[in-house]
Structures are given as structure tokens and as C-alpha cells.
Amino acid sequence: MSTATVSTLKGARLPKWSPYAIAGGSVGLAIAIGLGAGLDSHVQWGLIAAILFVVGTYGIAARVEGKRQAKDRIATSLVWVAFLLAVVPLVSLVWVTVVRGIKVLDVYFLTHSMGVVADTEPGGGIYHAILGSLEQVALATLIAAPVGVLTAIYLVEYGRGKLSKAITFFVDVMTGIPSIVAGLFILSLMLQFDMQPFGFAGSLALAILMMPVVVRSTEEMLKLVPNELREASLALGVPKWRTILKVVLPTSIGGITTGIMLAIARIAGETAPVLLLVFGNPFINTNPFEGAQSSLPLYIYQQYANSAGSGAAYDRAWAASLTLIAFVMILNLVARGIARWKAPKTGR
């Protein structure tokens, strides 16, 4: 090995703690600049700190380690800045929701409905909204999950020609449909048959939104199953439908289940279809096929819209928002748990 190569490999390196020191210095300098310039927004301070961190990292690394290593460090610093720009608003949102929602979130709030309590009065709860959300999402899942999984099986295992291309095209189109359009479609059918708002109508609109997500996620999971498994089963004389049932689906069941759970989490927070079709009900209605119902997203919207400046209504809206976030978080954790449980085992 030449002397030049050895000197390059043993060139000066910044210590491991240098990124933290540069970050701390950037934050301190950004605060000083913000105070000196009279900037009141902490967001502006954060952006200034991010710029100073990237520029400072490049300048110090270029002086100590050389320009080549400095380019690598600036790429790393940009990744960290982008990560923080994505995480900070999310953490801020969760923090504000927890701080404001915890005020009235208790057992009474979770086990009582609004009943005769006016939106501007204290008291009441979200039991009727939780019950409505669970029923509407469950019915939507019972409709969308089987249809979506079977459609994906057709596209991956049987789909050839124009029909398969047409189905794929419409699934792609449905993926981008706004939720209000799905609600208007079901509303037009209700008007044709002179029907009143009821919970199952909201489930139909939610199923329309859920179906393309299930199709896409299931299709990708089925494509990950090695063709060698299919060929080995078919070589033993097993019919194709039985190969799909006994080999393909068990192999991909973890990913399929995860996709369905994430699709459920996606529709759990939809407000527009429920507002049009379910209409809202302050009382408990356990029958989704008759009469108006409530749901958590609709309850949050109504408490905020009809609060008229009432602190009690705002507190209920924040508490319901916290409950909805917890519900979605639990679904995501369950999906991750199922994916890990059903993941293929490595090793012997």
C-alpha cells in the first residue's frame, strides 16, 4: 500500500460527538438570531437552526476531513433535518391532543352518550359515537375485506388480458377517489329509494374507500410468494385453487392481515361520508340498519362546529380526538404484531 493511500486512510476525522456539538451550537445561534431579529415564531427558529446545522456541518467537515467526506456528512445531515421536519409536527400534534384531551377523558366520558346534554353544556360522553364507529367500520370491513382479497387473488393468480387491465385501472382510480365522492355516490342511491340516514349507508361508503387499499396491499403480498412454492404444489398434482388456499394464502396471511388492519385504520377517521349518510345522533343507537347514528369523526366535527365558543364542547372534541388516535394506534400495533407473528421463520 502506498504512503499516499495510508495517509488518506489515516486522515483527520471529526470526533463522534461533533454532530451533537454542531447541532447544539446551531440551536443556540438560531435562538440568538431569532431574538435579535425579533422573530416570535419557534418554527422560524427551527428552520434557521436547520440551515445553520447543514452549513456548519459542511464547513467544519470540509476544513478537517476534506470536501469528499464533507459531502457525505452534508447528505447525512440533510437526512436528519428531513426526519426532524417530519417528526416534530407529528409529536407536537400528539402532545397537544393529549394535553387538551385528557381534561375530560375518564370512565364516565367513555361510558355515557350526549343524550339530552346540549353541545354548549358540560357533561356527556362518546359511548354512542364509539359504538357507531365500531359497527360502521366492522360492517365496512366485512364487505371490503373479502371482495378486496378475492380481487387481488384473481389479479395475481388468474388475471390475464383486458379484464385484468381494466380491473387494475379502476382500482388505481378508486385509490385516489376523495371520500366525499364515495359519500355522494351512496347518497344518490339513497335518494333514488327515498331512504333516511342510517349507519349501514356510511359503512357502504367506507367500504368503497377501503376496497382499493385492501386490493393493492393483498396483491403486493401475493406477489412476494415465491413461484417455486406454487410450482412444487402443482407438480404434485394439487389443483390450482387448492394451491392458492393451502400454500399461497398461508404464506402471505401475515401481510394480508396487516394490509387489512391498515385499511381499517385509514377509514376509521373519515368524516365526510358519515356526515352525509349517517347524519349523527346524540342518543345510543345499536342498530346500524335503522335510524341515524353517530361516529367518532362526526362527533368531533359536530362538537367543534356547534360549540359556539363553549369550553366544554372543545374539551369533548379534543378528548374524542385522543380516543380516535388511540384507536388507530392500537390497530397499527396489532397489525405490526400480526406481521411479526406470521412472518416467515429464518434459519432451521
Sequence and secondary structure as in RCSB ss.txt:
>XXXX:A:sequence
MSTATVSTLKGARLPKWSPYAIAGGSVGLAIAIGLGAGLDSHVQWGLIAAILFVVGTYGIAARVEGKRQAKDRIA
TSLVWVAFLLAVVPLVSLVWVTVVRGIKVLDVYFLTHSMGVVADTEPGGGIYHAILGSLEQVALATLIAAPVGVL
TAIYLVEYGRGKLSKAITFFVDVMTGIPSIVAGLFILSLMLQFDMQPFGFAGSLALAILMMPVVVRSTEEMLKLV
PNELREASLALGVPKWRTILKVVLPTSIGGITTGIMLAIARIAGETAPVLLLVFGNPFINTNPFEGAQSSLPLYI
YQQYANSAGSGAAYDRAWAASLTLIAFVMILNLVARGIARWKAPKTGR
>XXXX:A:secstr
  HHHHHHHT     TTHHHHHHHHHHHHHHHHHHHHT   HHHHHHHHHHHHHHHHHHHHHHHT HHHHHHHHH
HHHHHHHHHHHHHHHHHHHHHHHHHHTTT SHHHHH   TT  TTSS   SHHHHHHHHHHHHHHHHHHHHHHHH
HHHIIIII  HHHHHHHHHHHHHHHT  HHHHHHHHHHHHHHTT    HHHHHHHHHHHHHHHHHHHHHHHHHTS
 HHHHHHHHHTT  HHHHIIIIIHHHHHHHHHHHHHHHHHHHHT  HHHHHHTB  SS    TTSS B  HHHHH
HHHHHT TT HHHHHHHHHHHHHHHHHHHHHHHHHHHHHHHSS     
